[in-house]
Amino acid sequence: MPDLIFKNKVSFRGWFVYFDGTLPSQDFLDMVLACASNSDCSFTRVASSQNARVYQASMQVQDIVKEVFVKHYLFRSRFDQLKHFLRSSRGKRALEATLMLRHNGFYAPKPVLLMEKRSGPFKTSSVFICEKVAGATSLKHLLQSLSQNNSARALGSKRSLIRDFGRTVGRMHARGIVHGDTRLSNVMVKEKAGKFLFWFIDNENTRQLPVLTARTVCKNLDQINIRAKVSNADRMRFFSEYCRERGLNPAESRKMAGMVMDRTAKRQDERAVRKPWKKAISG
């Protein structure tokens, strides 16, 4: 198995820069650090969680200009900061997981470089840069678009999309791989030769385990189930292809379906209880 980290490393203005191939220009790296310090950054800010700042930029390496995403990871809390002093940075985990997915035959954006700032042995900040997936749209947006189109062609495309996604997740689980946050906006889609291909992004919590427990699988499937605004028939299309890809027999499939539905129902009940409290607090 190849190393899941870039072998080339240089020091740049107090940061370690890991890369493969040719190092980007000094001007580009300076702008990355400007964004990381939240100062005068000319990159385009894009939507992200509150735990990161993400930018889109053009990066020139020799005579080639590439569109890339620059993600600067923020600490969620003081405890999170202390925890990451000793463990791998979120940027490094994103790089390792992205390379792991690509090594196993799954699609993930091509990584460009990792930047880490340290104080002695402690990791204090990290930035991960990857190429933009050209011509791709998010699974969330594509599902919404197809669901709003009542044509027979759109209906057929939506069903094919759901089946192809079920097969892809089934293959991942069969290889012990679970995505850490399978919200549909973290999956990018391209159609090629009548098949839908899926690129997985935000991979800092994606991992490959020697054994996938039923609890881990159930949690991962529940993340998809609760966030997908599709019919029950479409859910069964996804699940049927998923079980077929994993080689589950009918009894195993029924047991897994029951566990996922129970977990989803429990989470929906919890959300229903929390929602009025959130509204009251925010109001």
SVG drawing of the C-alpha trace seen along z (x, -y; Angstrom):
<svg xmlns="http://www.w3.org/2000/svg" viewBox="-44 -43 56 58">
<polyline fill="none" stroke="black" stroke-width="0.4" points="0.0,0.0 1.4,-3.4 2.3,-6.0 -0.8,-8.1 1.2,-11.3 3.2,-13.4 6.9,-12.7 8.2,-16.1 8.4,-18.6 9.7,-22.2 9.6,-24.8 7.8,-28.1 7.4,-31.0 7.0,-28.8 4.8,-26.3 5.6,-22.8 4.5,-22.3 3.9,-18.7 3.4,-18.3 3.7,-16.0 5.3,-17.1 6.0,-20.8 5.6,-23.3 3.2,-26.2 4.7,-29.7 5.7,-31.8 3.0,-34.3 0.3,-31.6 1.6,-30.2 1.7,-33.8 -1.9,-34.2 -2.8,-30.9 -1.2,-32.1 -3.1,-35.4 -6.3,-33.5 -5.3,-31.3 -4.6,-34.4 -8.0,-35.8 -6.2,-39.0 -6.1,-40.4 -7.1,-37.4 -7.9,-37.7 -9.2,-34.2 -13.0,-33.7 -14.7,-32.6 -17.2,-29.8 -19.8,-28.4 -18.6,-26.0 -19.2,-24.9 -18.3,-27.2 -15.3,-24.9 -13.4,-25.8 -12.8,-28.6 -12.9,-27.4 -11.8,-29.4 -11.7,-28.8 -8.6,-30.0 -6.7,-29.6 -3.2,-28.1 -0.6,-28.1 2.1,-25.5 4.6,-26.0 2.3,-26.6 -0.8,-24.9 -3.6,-26.8 -5.7,-24.8 -8.9,-25.6 -8.4,-24.5 -10.2,-24.7 -8.2,-25.9 -9.5,-24.7 -8.3,-26.1 -9.4,-24.0 -10.5,-25.8 -10.7,-24.4 -14.2,-23.6 -13.4,-24.3 -10.6,-24.7 -10.8,-20.9 -10.6,-20.3 -7.5,-22.5 -5.8,-20.6 -6.7,-17.2 -5.2,-18.2 -1.9,-19.2 -1.0,-15.5 -3.1,-13.7 -2.8,-14.2 -4.1,-17.5 -7.5,-17.6 -5.7,-18.7 -3.4,-15.6 -6.3,-13.3 -8.1,-14.8 -5.1,-14.2 -4.6,-10.6 -8.3,-9.7 -8.4,-11.3 -5.4,-9.3 -6.8,-6.1 -10.1,-6.5 -8.3,-7.0 -6.0,-4.0 -9.1,-1.8 -10.7,-2.9 -13.1,-5.5 -13.3,-9.1 -12.0,-12.0 -10.6,-15.4 -6.9,-15.3 -4.9,-16.6 -2.4,-19.3 -0.7,-20.0 -0.9,-20.1 0.3,-22.9 0.9,-22.5 2.0,-25.0 3.6,-23.6 4.9,-24.8 7.5,-22.2 5.8,-18.8 2.3,-20.3 0.1,-21.0 -1.5,-24.4 -3.0,-24.9 -3.5,-23.1 -4.6,-23.8 -5.5,-21.2 -5.6,-22.1 -7.2,-20.0 -8.3,-20.4 -11.8,-21.3 -13.8,-18.5 -14.6,-20.1 -18.1,-19.6 -19.5,-18.1 -22.5,-19.1 -23.5,-18.1 -25.7,-15.1 -28.0,-17.2 -28.5,-19.7 -28.9,-17.1 -31.5,-15.2 -33.4,-18.3 -33.3,-19.3 -34.4,-15.9 -37.2,-15.7 -38.6,-19.0 -38.7,-17.8 -41.8,-15.6 -40.5,-14.3 -40.1,-10.6 -36.4,-11.2 -35.8,-13.0 -37.5,-10.3 -35.4,-7.6 -32.2,-9.6 -33.1,-10.0 -33.7,-6.3 -30.4,-5.5 -28.6,-8.1 -30.0,-6.5 -29.2,-3.0 -25.6,-4.0 -25.1,-5.7 -26.4,-2.6 -23.9,-0.5 -21.0,-2.9 -21.7,-3.1 -22.1,0.7 -18.6,1.1 -17.1,-1.3 -18.6,0.6 -17.5,3.9 -13.9,2.6 -14.3,1.3 -14.5,-2.4 -17.0,-4.8 -17.3,-8.4 -17.3,-10.5 -20.0,-13.0 -22.2,-11.6 -24.4,-14.7 -25.4,-14.8 -23.6,-18.1 -20.3,-16.2 -20.8,-14.0 -20.1,-15.4 -21.6,-13.8 -20.7,-13.5 -22.4,-11.5 -20.3,-9.5 -21.5,-7.0 -24.9,-6.7 -23.4,-6.0 -23.2,-8.4 -19.8,-8.7 -19.4,-10.0 -16.6,-12.1 -16.4,-12.2 -15.2,-15.5 -14.6,-16.7 -12.8,-13.4 -11.0,-14.3 -13.2,-11.8 -13.3,-9.2 -11.6,-6.0 -10.9,-2.4 -11.5,0.1 -10.4,3.8 -13.9,4.7 -17.1,2.7 -19.5,3.2 -23.3,3.2 -23.5,0.1 -21.0,-1.8 -22.7,-0.8 -26.1,-1.6 -24.9,-5.1 -23.4,-5.8 -26.6,-4.6 -28.8,-6.6 -26.9,-9.8 -27.9,-9.2 -31.4,-8.1 -32.3,-11.1 -30.9,-13.7 -32.2,-12.3 -35.5,-13.9 -36.8,-11.1 -39.7,-8.6 -39.7,-5.4 -39.6,-3.6 -36.4,-5.4 -34.9,-4.5 -35.6,-0.9 -33.9,-1.3 -30.8,-2.6 -30.9,0.1 -31.5,3.0 -28.4,2.1 -26.4,1.5 -27.2,5.0 -26.6,6.6 -23.1,4.9 -22.3,6.1 -23.5,9.6 -26.0,9.6 -28.6,12.3 -32.4,11.5 -32.3,12.1 -29.2,9.9 -30.8,7.2 -34.0,7.2 -32.1,6.9 -30.0,4.0 -33.0,2.2 -34.8,2.5 -31.8,1.2 -31.5,-1.8 -35.2,-2.6 -35.2,-2.4 -32.2,-4.7 -33.7,-7.2 -37.0,-7.2 -35.3,-7.9 -33.3,-10.7 -36.3,-12.3 -38.1,-12.1 -35.2,-13.8 -35.1,-16.5 -38.9,-17.1 -38.3,-17.6 -35.3,-19.9 -36.9,-22.1 -39.3,-24.1 -36.6,-24.7 -34.2,-25.9 -36.9,-28.2 -37.7,-29.6 -34.0,-30.2 -33.3,-31.9 -36.6,-33.9"/>
</svg>
